[in-house]
Amino acid sequence: MPGRLLSIAEVAERLGTTERFPRRLVAERRVTFVKVGRHVRIPEAALSAFIEANTVQPDRRYRRRYGRAA
C-alpha cells in the first residue's frame, strides 16, 4: 500500500507555510501530486523527497570576514 496522501492544508502545516506555497509547488509541478476528483493530494514520500532534495548543508570551511592586516 502506498504511503499516506496529505491535503494541501496538511502539507502547509508540515512545512510551516501558508497554503499558497504547496499550491504553487503543485502548479509549477515541483512536487509529485495525485488528483482525486477535484482534490489534490501529495504523498508523504513525495513531501519527504522534496524536503531532502532542497536541504542545504552548512559550509564547514572557515571564512574570514575581513582581509588580512598589512
N, C-alpha and C positions, 0 to 999 in steps of 0.2 A: 504494500500500500504506500502511495506517495506521502510525503510529509504534509503537514497542516497548511491550509490555504488561509492567508491573512487578508483582512479587508484593508482598504486604504487607511482607515482610521487607526487600525492596529499597527500598521507599518509606520505611520506618522508618530505614534506613541513610542514605539521602539527606537526610532531614530531621533526622537526628541525634537521634532519639527512640526510644522502645520501640515494639514492635509494637502496643501498645494504642492509641496515638494515631491511626495510619492506620485501624485497625479502627473507632474511634469516628467518624472522618470519614465512613467508608462508612455506618455505622449511622445517622448523622444526615443522610445524603445531602448532605454539604457538598462532595463531590468526585465527579466522574464516575467510574464504575467499570463493569467488564464481568464478568459471571458466566460462567465456563467450567465447566459442570457444577457441582460444589460449590466450586470455586475462585473467588476474587475477584482480579481484576487491575485495575490502574489504568494508563491510558495515560500515557505520558511527557508528552504535550502537556497533559493534564489536570492533572498534578502541577505542571508549569511555570506553567500558568494560575492554579492555586491559590496558588502562591508569589507570583506577580506581583500578584494581587488583594489579598494580605494583607501586602504590603511597605509599611512606613510610612517615608516620607521624613522626614529631620530638619527641625526647625523652625529656620530660619536667623535668626529675629529674636533680638536680644539681650534677655534677661530679667534684670531686676535681682533680686538675691536679697533685698536689704533695701530698705526705703523710704528716701527722701531725708532727710538730716540737717536738723534745724530751724535 
